[in-house]
């Protein structure tokens, strides 16, 4: 699992909407917004079945992941916590050591994608 915490000057609903829009535009990676409610956004990516079939040969970005974005609004904007973890692959073990490395790269890819999508992000 990989995680980051960020801050934005934008309103909570704007942050969730921007992240959901940015991720769903990436159709090649099969993202699905599983839940989008005030304070929480859950996104699932990739196909578990394809991960088992392709194993270590699958692109890191296409590994099945669950992305949990937790948001808390306040006077100065929104606090954002992002967790990315493998989904249904036993932690990447379906591809052995190569699968574990690809899982880690996939987690980093999605963290960076979400970081870039956050509007009016506070640097730091």
Secondary structure, DSSP 8 states (H G I E B T S, - for coil): -EEEEEEESS-HHHHHHHHHHHHHT-GGG--EEEEEETTEEEEEES-HHHHHHHGGGS-GGGS-EEEEEEEEEETTEEEEEEEEEE-SSTTTGGGHHHHHHHHHHHHHHHHHHHHHH-TTB---
